[in-house]
């Protein structure tokens, strides 16, 4: 009898343990046979952003920790995560600071970078331009002219055959150089033709009175053949003594042309004393005698150099 009771007790204990084992087995989403009953909570969907992950809508069981697409817990989800998106930036826009441009994402994130400018290109109006290859920003600047002749730009490669920046006036179908203007060159090249944008292209026919008065930085001026009129005191403040040497038949004859009223062979004179008549007479003589073998040299109080006046080039 005692043995039979022990067997029954063991059988009852085994049945109880078996029942508990079925109750605590991993959740399979079923409540049949005394299985786990889900305790569900609904989680709403949340969209991903450029920097944060999102999730799909799902049901979460607090008992087994699993996620399901349905409240009954029949369709388990292996993943609920929506990956973060990459930024969706708009176009680059200039920051109006001359240095950077910025683009903005729909999320509000911004990126800022320096401009990427291309090469400078001549504008045809005394300036050059370059633009950013990213945002299209354009910058315009004045030519940076060479110091010697002011005839080419050291930045964009613009090249001219005459000094830029001289001042002109227009009358009687031609232009007259009236002053040094904005030019800073030490060697002035006067053009054969000029166009001021209003009167069109025409010959440069004259140099006005006092055009280069007091311009002591000049060392050379090239005058085109089209110039037929030179005003008074063009080079006032310079003392000029011009020597013309004739070499013909083995003889060397020297004559002195004074282009100042009080000049001597020793270069002594008063400033502002350039005589218009003497100057014009000398230039007229050059055309007559150059082919015959005349050689010229010019001596100034402020410097001496060889002068090839036959080519209409005056070096101080």
Secondary structure, 3 states (H helix, E strand, C coil): CHHHHHHHHHHHHHHHHHHHHHHHCCCCCCCHHHCCCCCEEEECCECCCCCCCEECCEEEECCCCCEECCCCCCCECCCCEECCCCCCECCCEECCCCCEEEEEECCCCEEEEECCECCCEECCCCEEEEEECCCCCEEEEECCECCCCCCEECCCCCECCCCCCCEEEEECCEEEEEECCCCCCCEEECCCEEECCCCCEEEEEEECCCCCCCCCCCCEEECCCCCCEECCCCCCCCCEEEEEEEEECCEEEEEEEECECCCCCCCCCCCCCECHHHHHHHHHHHHHHHHHCEEEEEEECCEEEECCHHHCEEEC
